[in-house]
Amino acid sequence: MTTIKDISEDCGFSIATVSRVLNNQRNVDENIRKKVLQSAKALDYKPNVLAKLLRTQDSNFIMCIVPSDNGLMFNIFTAMQERFHENGYQLLLYPKSLDSTDDSKLIQSLESGLIAGIVLINSGACSGNILSNLSKQVPLVQQGEYDEHTKTSVITIDYIQAFKDGTKFLIKNGHTQIAVLSFMPSLLSSRKKLQGYKIALEQAGIPYNANLIKEVNHNFDSSLESAILSLFELEEKPTAIMCYSDIIAAKCIRILHQNNIHVPEDCSVMGFDNSNISDLTTPTITTIGISQAQMGKRSADLLLEQIKYKERYNEIIIMPHKLYLRETVNKRKDFD
């Protein structure tokens, strides 16, 4: 890698002079400036951005903390990166397991002073104390799942209404034995999704059956297969399954197929999130969600505004959701 010293030796000027030129400082003769820049170009000099940041303490990095098992959300990341790049910032992804309690590296990253702001996708990736600490150090936007006790900007979805709408769509297609594959009931979104499911059943006059609710843990493959197989051991087997995420739905389809239960002929499956994976499975997943690109752009805009005006906002923005009809939901066989 070419250094300032290399340029100095090539053009014959001192390191101090070369440094002033490369940092675009004044009081440098134009002829000297041209010669230094010619040498820098000839030697393919690339400035050390990190070193410059450390000297100026002026950060242009945005950290996005995302659960490592959050599925495919490329559209959100791409939309955020485009918006941040337009404004002179770079996006850094920080994958974090939902069951990890080690936040030391995250704290060290903030203490370095290199992070200008944070987008947090799924607050379950951080404890309440850590989240509160982060929000006090830099502007922070919570996206999707959020901690209602930490006062930050939030961009999310109406989980109750969205899950209610998904359940009502299954009921409209004749399904009354609707199972639910839930995840981490401690999460706010999980509780709201179940609430929306119960409301839809009640409004349709369908009794709630706790035996149809199965919780899966972080070890999806083992707990999910056990949960699904137990559903089909019930006297009244489910004809449809609501999943708390698209990644759960994708794994559910695979497990059903392995056990000769065909989707959607024998059992309909509905996901949640409208993540990229919903369009990559066979059959493709009918799901509830939002435009991930719009979510990414809104999150970036809100964070950039806080960074620009050096203010912290405490507001909740609800993004509109919709049902994405694909291939995993059919009318119940005996339903006219």
N, C-alpha and C positions, 0 to 999 in steps of 0.2 A: 504494500500500500504506500502510495506517495505521501511524503510528509512535507511540512513547511520547510524543513531543513533541506530537503531534496530540491525544492523550488529555488531556495536561496542560493544553493551551489550552482544551479543551472543558469540563473539569470544574473548572478553576481552581486545581488543586493543583500543587505543584512536580513536576518530572521525577523527582526522587529519591523522592518519596512515591508517585508512580504506579508506579515501578519496584519499590518494596517490596511494593506490593499485588499486582502482576502476578506477582511471584516468591514470593507467599504467605508473606512474612516476618511475624514477630510485631511487637508494639508499634505497631500501626496502629489508630487508632480505628475502630470498626465502622461508624459513619456515613460516615466518609471512604472506607472500603473499599467500601461499597455504591455510593457515588456514582462512584468510579473504575471499578468493574466495570460499572455502567450505561453510562458513557461508552464503555468499551471495546466493549461489546456493540452499542451504537448505531452506532459507527463501524466495526463488523465487523473488529475487531482480530484479527490472527492472529500469534502469536509466531514469531519467527525461530528455528527449532529449531537450525539450524547455528550461529548466533551463540552460543546458550546452551551448546551442546556445547563450543565453543571456549573459553568462559569457565570451564566447570566441568571440562573434560577428562574428562567422563563420557560415553562413547560408547554409542550403542544401534544402531549399524549393523553388520550382518553382510555380509561380502563373499563372493559365490559366483563363483569363477573357473571359467569354462566354455569349452571350445573353441568357436570361432565356427562350426566345421563339424560340430558334434556332433549335428545333427538336431533333431527336435522332442521336447523333454522337459518339456512344460508340467506334467505331473502331479508331477514331482519338485519343480519350482520352486514350484508352488501349495501342495503339502504342507509344504514348508519354510517358506514365507512365513506360512502359517496358524499353524504352531507357534511361529515367532519372534514373530509379532504378539501371540499370546496371552501372551508373556512380556516384552512391551515393546520388542521389537527390530524393525528394518526390514531387509529383504533387498535388497542391491544386487548386480546382475549385472555381471560384468566379463568380457565376451567376449574371448577371446585365441586367435589363430591358432596352430596346432600348430607351424608353421615360423617363428614370430616369435621373435627373440632379444632384442628390446627390452623390458626389464622396468623401465625407469626410472620410468614413470608408476605402475606397481604399487608400487614401493618408496616413491615420494613419497606415495601414498595411506596407506601404513602409518606413515610418519614423521609424518604430520599428527596421529596419535593418535586419529583418528575411527573406526577399525575395531576392534570388540571381538573378532572372531573370523573365521575363514575356513573355507568349505567348498570344497574343490578337486575338481571333477569332471574326472577324467582328468589324472594327474600329468604326462603328456606335454606339457601346456601350459606347464610351467615346467622349467627346468634343475634338476639336482640341487642345485647350490649355492644357487640362489634359493629352492628349496623348503625347504632346511635353514634358510636365513635367516628365511623366513616363520614357520616352526614355532617358532623361538626368540623371536619378537616377540609373537605372539598365539596363542591356542589354535587348532588347525587339525585338520580332519577331512578325510581323503582318501576320495573316493567313487568306486567302480568301479575304473578303472585306478589303480594306486598305485605309488609308488616304494618298493621294499622296503628301501632303505638309509636312508631318512629315518624316524626314530622318531616316529610320530604315531598317532593313532587312525585306523582304516581300516574302512570298511563296503563290502563288495564281494561278488562272486559267485565260486563255484568254477568258473573258466573251463575247466579241464580236463574236469571232469565234465559241465558244461553242453554243451560242444561235442561231447563224446563221445556224450551222449544224443541230440543232434540228428542226428549222423551215423548212429547206430544206428537211429533212426526212418526215415531214408532207406533204409538197408539192409533194414530190415523190409519196406519197400514195394518191394523188388526191385531197388533201385539199387546197382550195383557200380562204375560209372564216375561217381564223385562228384568234381566239381571244387571248388576252394576259391578264393575271391577274398579275398586277405589284405591287410593294411594295416599299414605301419610295423612290420617284424619286430623292431625294437629295443624295442618296448613289451613289458612283461611279459605282458599279456593276450594279445597276438598269439602269443607263443611258447607260452603255455599252451593256447590254442585249437588250434594245430596239433598239439600233443602229444595232446590229447584226440581229434582226428581220426585220428591214426595208431594210437592204442590201439584205437579202434572198428574200424578196418580189420583190424588184426592179430587181434583177437578173433573176427572174422567170417571169417578166412582169406582176406582180399582183399589182394593185393599192393599196396604203396604205389607210386604213379606220380608222380614229381616233375613230369612234364609237365602234370599236372592242377592244379598249384598256381600261381596267378598273383597277383603283387603289384601293387597299385595305389597311386599316390602321391596327394599333396594335390590335384592337378589331376584330379579324378575323371573328368570327362567325356571327356578325351582318352585317358588311360591305361586307363580302364575299358573303353571300347569296343574298344581294341586288344587288351586281355587276353581279352575275351569272344570276339571274332572268331577269335583264334588258337586258342582251345579247340575251335571248331567246324571248324577246318582239320585237326584230328588224325584219324588213321585210325579210332580208336575215340572217337567223340564222347561227351561227357558227357550223361547223362540227368538229372542233378541238379547243382545248384550250391549250396554252402554259402557264405554271405557273412558277413564279420566284423562287419557292422552292418546295421541296417534301412535306413539311407540308401543303402548300397551295394546292398542287395537291390532297393530301389525303382528305382534307376538301372539296375540289371541288367535288370529286367523291361521297362523302357522300351526299352533297346537291343535286347533279344531281339525285342520286338514290331516294332521298326523293321526288323529283318532277317528278318521272317516266321517267327520261331521262337516258337511259342505256349506260354505258361505257364498251366497246368502240363501241357498235352497233349503237347508235344514235349520240354519240359524243366522239371523241378521246381526251385523256388528256395526256400531257407530263409534267413531273416534272423537277427539277433541283437540283443537289447536290449529288445524289446517297447516301443519308443518309439511315440509317437502316430502317426507316419507309417505304421506297419505296418497300421493300420486305415483308411488314407486312399487307398491305391492300388487299382487295378483290374487284376487281382484283389488282394484283401487278402492280406497276407504272413503265412505260417506262420513263427513265430519262437520263439526261446528267450529267456527273460528272467525278470525278477522283477516284483513289484508296485512300480511307480515311486513310488506314493504312500507305501507302507511304507518304501521306501528314503529318501525325503525326510524323513519323520517321524523315523526312527531317526537319521539324520545330524544333524537339528536338535536332538533330545534329547541326543545325545552331546556336541555342542558346547556347548549351554546348561549342561550339568552341569559341564563344565570351566571355563566362565566363572564360574559361581556359586561353585564351590569353589576357584577359582584353582589348579587342578592340571592337569598334562599327562598324558594317558593314552597308553599304548603297547600297543594291542591290535588284533586283526583280527577283525571280526565278519563271518561269512559268511551272506548272505541266501539263503533257499531259492529255487531257480529252478524253472521249469516250462515245458513245451512249450505254446505257444498255437497251436492248430490253426485255420487259416483256409483260404485257397483256393489256395495256390501249390504244394502238394505232392499229387501223384497217384501211384498205383502205376505201376510201369514197364509200358509197353504189353503186353509179352509175358510178364508175370509173373502167375502164377496164385495 
